[in-house]
Amino acid sequence: MAWGVPPRPPSSKVQALYELCKRTFPSPSAAGAGASPSPPLADAVRSISSLMDTITPADVGLRDDNVEDDRGHGFFESNFLKSSARVARWAQPITYLHIYECDAFSIGIFCLPTSAVIPLHDHPGMTVLSKILYGSMHVKSYDWIEPTVLASSQPARLAKLHMDDVRTAPCPTSVLYPQSGGNLHCFTSVSSCAVLDVLAPPYCEDAGRICTYFHDYPFSSLSAAGLAKVPGNPDNYAWLEAINSPVNIYMRTGMYTGPPVQELQT
């Protein structure tokens, strides 16, 4: 680049998001073997969140956010869909559109047909930004109570409710952190919807970032030694028990048709 010539602006909002994430989230390998990367600075996360607030379905290659065909995901066509028999709404898959991934962060879109569910799960050591691009979804999320409180009768841990509400686009980008912001969450689509996600760092089994699914039980259904009550409304607390058997989620990979990411040279 010649002296005095300003850098070229990003070619798309997707490219701008990638470049901002690249500057914000360091590679976990830079933290050293076995170490977890430090949570990003709040100002940097706000910058990413503000950019994601401006991203529309059209910016990521989706059509009009009010269109939905009777297969439950009318924004995408594939040979699989064209050749398969149409099935009931509840049997429609969640579609994941991969945009970019490295060891520091990933960018992708989850497209949910009406009444689809992504069960309650966690994000160990991760910061996650989620932007609803179109449609409505019910979000239920929790954070662990610290120090750890375990139930007496079964392997369940106490958590506090962070959110239990329906969110409808357009709405602000949500942010969860390793220990706050609703690190464990469940999504249920009220209507056909899509969510743009940034995970930093992404799941990685070798690094111990494994996605665990949970059942939640009302606080009143179990007890803990030495814990007779909790501060405030007991309905704002629940016992979460890990699901050890495989969780079947009807999901497929779709074709991302939005602006491509041009990787920066390091």
PABAZA-926558 format. One record per residue (C-alpha): residue number from 1; residue in three letters; x, y, z. Coordinates in Angstrom, 2 decimals, padded with zeros to 5 digits. Example, Ala and Ser with C-alpha at 12.3 -4.5 7.8 and 13.67 -1.06 7.14 Angstrom:
<pts>
[1; ALA; [012.30; -004.50; 007.80]],
[2; SER; [013.67; -001.06; 007.14]],
</pts>
This chain:
<pts>
[1; MET; [000.00; 000.00; 000.00]],
[2; ALA; [001.41; 003.41; -000.96]],
[3; TRP; [002.13; 005.97; 001.72]],
[4; GLY; [-000.71; 008.43; 002.21]],
[5; VAL; [-003.28; 006.12; 000.60]],
[6; PRO; [-006.02; 005.17; 003.09]],
[7; PRO; [-006.94; 001.48; 003.36]],
[8; ARG; [-009.84; 000.36; 001.22]],
[9; PRO; [-013.12; 000.01; 003.13]],
[10; PRO; [-014.53; -003.52; 003.52]],
[11; SER; [-016.41; -004.68; 000.44]],
[12; SER; [-019.45; -005.85; 002.44]],
[13; LYS; [-020.84; -005.92; 005.98]],
[14; VAL; [-019.87; -009.58; 006.18]],
[15; GLN; [-016.29; -008.63; 005.35]],
[16; ALA; [-016.43; -005.81; 007.89]],
[17; LEU; [-017.67; -008.25; 010.53]],
[18; TYR; [-014.86; -010.69; 009.74]],
[19; GLU; [-012.21; -007.95; 009.91]],
[20; LEU; [-013.55; -006.60; 013.20]],
[21; CYS; [-013.61; -010.10; 014.71]],
[22; LYS; [-010.10; -010.71; 013.41]],
[23; ARG; [-008.87; -007.63; 015.27]],
[24; THR; [-010.85; -008.43; 018.42]],
[25; PHE; [-010.46; -012.15; 019.07]],
[26; PRO; [-006.91; -013.49; 019.43]],
[27; SER; [-006.08; -017.05; 018.50]],
[28; PRO; [-006.33; -019.38; 021.52]],
[29; SER; [-002.86; -020.66; 020.65]],
[30; ALA; [-001.52; -017.20; 021.50]],
[31; ALA; [-002.64; -017.73; 025.11]],
[32; GLY; [-000.35; -020.73; 025.46]],
[33; ALA; [-000.98; -024.44; 025.70]],
[34; GLY; [-003.91; -025.31; 027.95]],
[35; ALA; [-004.78; -021.69; 028.65]],
[36; SER; [-008.12; -020.11; 027.87]],
[37; PRO; [-008.16; -016.84; 025.92]],
[38; SER; [-009.11; -013.80; 027.98]],
[39; PRO; [-012.60; -012.42; 027.39]],
[40; PRO; [-012.52; -009.57; 024.87]],
[41; LEU; [-012.75; -005.98; 026.03]],
[42; ALA; [-016.29; -004.66; 026.44]],
[43; ASP; [-015.69; -001.79; 024.01]],
[44; ALA; [-014.54; -004.20; 021.30]],
[45; VAL; [-017.59; -006.42; 021.81]],
[46; ARG; [-019.85; -003.36; 021.63]],
[47; SER; [-018.28; -002.45; 018.29]],
[48; ILE; [-019.05; -005.90; 016.88]],
[49; SER; [-022.54; -005.81; 018.35]],
[50; SER; [-023.20; -002.39; 016.81]],
[51; LEU; [-022.09; -003.63; 013.40]],
[52; MET; [-024.25; -006.76; 013.68]],
[53; ASP; [-027.22; -004.55; 014.59]],
[54; THR; [-027.01; -003.07; 011.08]],
[55; ILE; [-026.85; -006.39; 009.20]],
[56; THR; [-030.01; -007.31; 007.30]],
[57; PRO; [-031.04; -010.56; 005.60]],
[58; ALA; [-030.03; -009.08; 002.24]],
[59; ASP; [-026.50; -008.41; 003.57]],
[60; VAL; [-025.97; -012.17; 004.02]],
[61; GLY; [-027.65; -013.36; 000.84]],
[62; LEU; [-031.16; -013.98; 002.19]],
[63; ARG; [-034.31; -012.85; 000.43]],
[64; ASP; [-037.22; -010.81; 001.84]],
[65; ASP; [-037.56; -011.68; 005.53]],
[66; ASN; [-041.34; -012.00; 005.22]],
[67; VAL; [-041.22; -014.85; 002.70]],
[68; GLU; [-041.62; -018.45; 003.77]],
[69; ASP; [-042.62; -021.37; 001.60]],
[70; ASP; [-044.46; -024.45; 002.81]],
[71; ARG; [-041.24; -026.41; 003.32]],
[72; GLY; [-040.22; -024.18; 006.22]],
[73; HIS; [-037.07; -022.62; 004.77]],
[74; GLY; [-037.99; -020.82; 001.58]],
[75; PHE; [-034.80; -018.79; 001.39]],
[76; PHE; [-032.73; -021.70; 000.17]],
[77; GLU; [-033.07; -024.22; -002.62]],
[78; SER; [-031.01; -027.36; -003.02]],
[79; ASN; [-031.10; -030.61; -004.93]],
[80; PHE; [-031.83; -032.32; -001.63]],
[81; LEU; [-034.98; -030.26; -001.11]],
[82; LYS; [-036.13; -030.50; -004.71]],
[83; SER; [-035.83; -034.26; -004.78]],
[84; SER; [-037.17; -035.04; -001.32]],
[85; ALA; [-040.80; -035.57; -000.44]],
[86; ARG; [-042.43; -032.75; 001.48]],
[87; VAL; [-042.96; -033.70; 005.10]],
[88; ALA; [-044.78; -032.26; 008.06]],
[89; ARG; [-043.63; -028.92; 009.45]],
[90; TRP; [-042.28; -030.44; 012.67]],
[91; ALA; [-039.95; -032.65; 010.63]],
[92; GLN; [-038.28; -029.80; 008.75]],
[93; PRO; [-034.56; -029.43; 009.45]],
[94; ILE; [-032.71; -026.52; 010.95]],
[95; THR; [-030.29; -025.23; 008.30]],
[96; TYR; [-026.79; -024.03; 009.16]],
[97; LEU; [-024.98; -021.70; 006.75]],
[98; HIS; [-021.22; -021.65; 007.31]],
[99; ILE; [-019.61; -018.28; 006.57]],
[100; TYR; [-016.16; -018.46; 008.19]],
[101; GLU; [-014.23; -020.29; 010.89]],
[102; CYS; [-010.73; -020.20; 012.35]],
[103; ASP; [-009.43; -021.23; 015.76]],
[104; ALA; [-010.26; -017.79; 017.18]],
[105; PHE; [-013.86; -017.32; 016.02]],
[106; SER; [-016.58; -018.56; 013.70]],
[107; ILE; [-019.39; -016.83; 011.81]],
[108; GLY; [-022.52; -018.64; 010.67]],
[109; ILE; [-026.30; -018.50; 010.36]],
[110; PHE; [-028.90; -020.83; 011.83]],
[111; CYS; [-032.19; -020.89; 009.90]],
[112; LEU; [-035.08; -022.37; 011.88]],
[113; PRO; [-038.48; -023.34; 010.48]],
[114; THR; [-041.51; -022.59; 012.64]],
[115; SER; [-041.56; -024.49; 015.97]],
[116; ALA; [-037.99; -025.78; 015.62]],
[117; VAL; [-035.98; -026.17; 018.81]],
[118; ILE; [-032.28; -025.91; 019.60]],
[119; PRO; [-032.21; -027.52; 023.07]],
[120; LEU; [-030.64; -025.98; 026.16]],
[121; HIS; [-026.86; -026.04; 025.79]],
[122; ASP; [-023.74; -024.28; 027.05]],
[123; HIS; [-020.79; -022.35; 025.61]],
[124; PRO; [-017.78; -023.16; 027.83]],
[125; GLY; [-015.20; -020.39; 027.90]],
[126; MET; [-016.84; -018.68; 024.93]],
[127; THR; [-018.21; -015.25; 024.01]],
[128; VAL; [-021.19; -015.45; 021.65]],
[129; LEU; [-022.97; -012.67; 019.75]],
[130; SER; [-026.37; -013.47; 018.21]],
[131; LYS; [-028.41; -011.29; 015.86]],
[132; ILE; [-031.94; -012.31; 014.81]],
[133; LEU; [-032.10; -011.45; 011.11]],
[134; TYR; [-035.80; -012.11; 010.58]],
[135; GLY; [-038.71; -013.75; 012.37]],
[136; SER; [-039.39; -014.43; 016.05]],
[137; MET; [-037.94; -016.87; 018.55]],
[138; HIS; [-038.39; -017.68; 022.20]],
[139; VAL; [-035.11; -017.52; 024.11]],
[140; LYS; [-034.61; -019.10; 027.52]],
[141; SER; [-031.19; -018.70; 029.07]],
[142; TYR; [-029.37; -019.26; 032.34]],
[143; ASP; [-026.07; -018.57; 034.08]],
[144; TRP; [-024.50; -020.85; 036.66]],
[145; ILE; [-024.71; -019.88; 040.32]],
[146; GLU; [-021.24; -019.41; 041.80]],
[147; PRO; [-019.94; -020.97; 043.93]],
[148; THR; [-021.37; -024.21; 042.59]],
[149; VAL; [-024.54; -025.51; 044.23]],
[150; LEU; [-025.40; -029.16; 043.56]],
[151; ALA; [-028.69; -030.94; 044.18]],
[152; SER; [-028.77; -033.58; 046.88]],
[153; SER; [-030.66; -036.31; 045.04]],
[154; GLN; [-029.31; -036.21; 041.47]],
[155; PRO; [-026.43; -034.71; 039.45]],
[156; ALA; [-028.00; -031.30; 038.83]],
[157; ARG; [-026.48; -027.86; 039.34]],
[158; LEU; [-028.21; -024.63; 040.30]],
[159; ALA; [-028.51; -021.86; 037.70]],
[160; LYS; [-030.23; -018.49; 037.61]],
[161; LEU; [-032.61; -017.51; 034.84]],
[162; HIS; [-031.24; -014.75; 032.62]],
[163; MET; [-033.96; -014.49; 029.95]],
[164; ASP; [-037.30; -016.10; 029.22]],
[165; ASP; [-038.84; -014.06; 026.44]],
[166; VAL; [-039.76; -013.84; 022.76]],
[167; ARG; [-037.45; -011.75; 020.59]],
[168; THR; [-038.57; -010.48; 017.21]],
[169; ALA; [-036.47; -008.90; 014.47]],
[170; PRO; [-035.40; -006.18; 014.31]],
[171; CYS; [-033.96; -006.31; 017.81]],
[172; PRO; [-030.52; -005.61; 019.31]],
[173; THR; [-027.73; -008.16; 019.09]],
[174; SER; [-027.44; -010.25; 022.25]],
[175; VAL; [-024.09; -011.08; 023.84]],
[176; LEU; [-023.25; -013.89; 026.23]],
[177; TYR; [-019.98; -014.36; 028.06]],
[178; PRO; [-018.33; -017.37; 029.75]],
[179; GLN; [-019.95; -016.57; 033.12]],
[180; SER; [-022.73; -014.10; 032.35]],
[181; GLY; [-025.26; -012.93; 029.80]],
[182; GLY; [-027.08; -016.28; 029.59]],
[183; ASN; [-024.25; -018.67; 028.70]],
[184; LEU; [-026.66; -021.60; 028.61]],
[185; HIS; [-029.59; -021.07; 026.26]],
[186; CYS; [-032.42; -022.71; 024.36]],
[187; PHE; [-034.04; -021.41; 021.16]],
[188; THR; [-037.59; -022.18; 020.00]],
[189; SER; [-038.75; -020.54; 016.78]],
[190; VAL; [-042.13; -018.83; 017.04]],
[191; SER; [-042.05; -018.21; 013.30]],
[192; SER; [-039.54; -019.03; 010.60]],
[193; CYS; [-036.40; -017.17; 011.67]],
[194; ALA; [-032.66; -016.86; 011.18]],
[195; VAL; [-029.87; -016.04; 013.63]],
[196; LEU; [-026.43; -014.73; 012.73]],
[197; ASP; [-023.93; -016.10; 015.27]],
[198; VAL; [-020.35; -015.19; 016.13]],
[199; LEU; [-018.66; -017.68; 018.48]],
[200; ALA; [-015.30; -016.75; 019.99]],
[201; PRO; [-013.60; -019.09; 020.22]],
[202; PRO; [-015.66; -021.81; 018.50]],
[203; TYR; [-016.37; -025.22; 019.99]],
[204; CYS; [-013.29; -027.45; 019.98]],
[205; GLU; [-013.23; -030.85; 021.65]],
[206; ASP; [-009.43; -030.95; 021.82]],
[207; ALA; [-009.44; -027.65; 023.71]],
[208; GLY; [-012.19; -028.77; 026.09]],
[209; ARG; [-014.90; -026.59; 024.56]],
[210; ILE; [-017.52; -029.30; 024.19]],
[211; CYS; [-021.20; -028.50; 023.71]],
[212; THR; [-023.24; -030.07; 026.53]],
[213; TYR; [-027.04; -030.26; 026.51]],
[214; PHE; [-029.16; -029.99; 029.64]],
[215; HIS; [-032.59; -030.66; 031.13]],
[216; ASP; [-033.91; -027.88; 033.37]],
[217; TYR; [-036.03; -028.56; 036.44]],
[218; PRO; [-037.93; -026.05; 038.62]],
[219; PHE; [-036.09; -024.99; 041.75]],
[220; SER; [-038.86; -026.43; 043.91]],
[221; SER; [-038.48; -029.92; 042.40]],
[222; LEU; [-035.07; -030.65; 043.97]],
[223; SER; [-033.14; -029.61; 047.06]],
[224; ALA; [-029.57; -029.05; 048.16]],
[225; ALA; [-027.95; -029.61; 051.52]],
[226; GLY; [-027.80; -026.33; 053.43]],
[227; LEU; [-029.86; -024.44; 050.85]],
[228; ALA; [-033.41; -023.83; 052.04]],
[229; LYS; [-034.17; -020.85; 049.84]],
[230; VAL; [-032.67; -018.52; 047.25]],
[231; PRO; [-032.62; -014.72; 047.06]],
[232; GLY; [-035.67; -013.26; 045.35]],
[233; ASN; [-038.23; -015.25; 043.38]],
[234; PRO; [-037.56; -019.03; 043.33]],
[235; ASP; [-039.05; -019.13; 039.82]],
[236; ASN; [-035.91; -017.33; 038.65]],
[237; TYR; [-033.80; -020.37; 039.51]],
[238; ALA; [-033.61; -023.88; 038.07]],
[239; TRP; [-031.65; -027.08; 038.39]],
[240; LEU; [-029.78; -028.06; 035.23]],
[241; GLU; [-028.77; -031.66; 034.62]],
[242; ALA; [-026.47; -032.66; 031.77]],
[243; ILE; [-027.92; -035.02; 029.17]],
[244; ASN; [-025.40; -037.82; 028.78]],
[245; SER; [-027.16; -039.62; 025.94]],
[246; PRO; [-026.82; -038.27; 022.38]],
[247; VAL; [-029.16; -035.39; 021.54]],
[248; ASN; [-030.71; -035.69; 018.10]],
[249; ILE; [-031.20; -032.35; 016.36]],
[250; TYR; [-032.57; -032.45; 012.84]],
[251; MET; [-030.03; -030.16; 011.18]],
[252; ARG; [-028.41; -029.90; 007.78]],
[253; THR; [-025.78; -027.72; 006.15]],
[254; GLY; [-027.06; -025.29; 003.53]],
[255; MET; [-025.31; -023.23; 000.89]],
[256; TYR; [-024.27; -019.75; 001.99]],
[257; THR; [-024.86; -017.40; -000.95]],
[258; GLY; [-023.92; -014.06; 000.60]],
[259; PRO; [-020.75; -012.02; 000.12]],
[260; PRO; [-017.62; -014.14; 000.61]],
[261; VAL; [-015.00; -013.46; 003.23]],
[262; GLN; [-011.62; -012.37; 001.93]],
[263; GLU; [-009.09; -013.51; 004.50]],
[264; LEU; [-006.57; -010.98; 005.74]],
[265; GLN; [-002.90; -011.81; 005.44]],
[266; THR; [-001.18; -012.06; 008.81]],
</pts>
